[in-house]
Amino acid sequence: MASRHMVLLSCFVFLAALHGIQAVHYAVTNNAGSSAGGVRFTNEIGIPYSRQTLVSATDFLWRVFQQNTPAERKTVQKVSLIIESMDGVAYASNNEIHVSANYI
């Protein structure tokens, strides 16, 4: 189970690294709510923890890359994490992280 949490966290960090985020709205959606992985996401990870992980990853990357002011960061208004039934594990595209409920 810990390795699956690490995959999810890695996806968050990956997307944050690509976008150098600043004042961002983080949206988390579980589109696989009734599947086994969707239920597990809700019960063991949850939306609040996912949002906090995105925020923490962003803050970490700002510190690592010394992006101390908004002028040093790329402007991204929204980052979405979407849990859904799909093939594969996860992918990131257009400020969205898609994670397979089948993997969770």
ZIMOVEN-V271474 format. One line per field, one symbol per residue. phi: phi as a letter, one per 40 degrees, with the letter a starting at -180 (. if undefined). burial: b if it has 16 or more other ideal C-beta (glycine too) atoms within 10 Angstrom, else e. A space follows every 10 residues. Layout:
BEGIN
phi = ???
burial = ???
END
This chain:
BEGIN
phi = .ccccccccc cccdccccbf cbdbcbbbbb cbdccdcccc dccbbgcdcc cccccccccd cdcdcfccbd ccbccbcabb bbcacacgba abafgbbbbc cccc
burial = eeebeeebee bbbebbbebb bbebebbbeb ebeebebbeb bbeebebeeb bebbeebbee bbeeeebeee eebeebeebb bbbbebeeeb ebeebebbbb bbeb
END
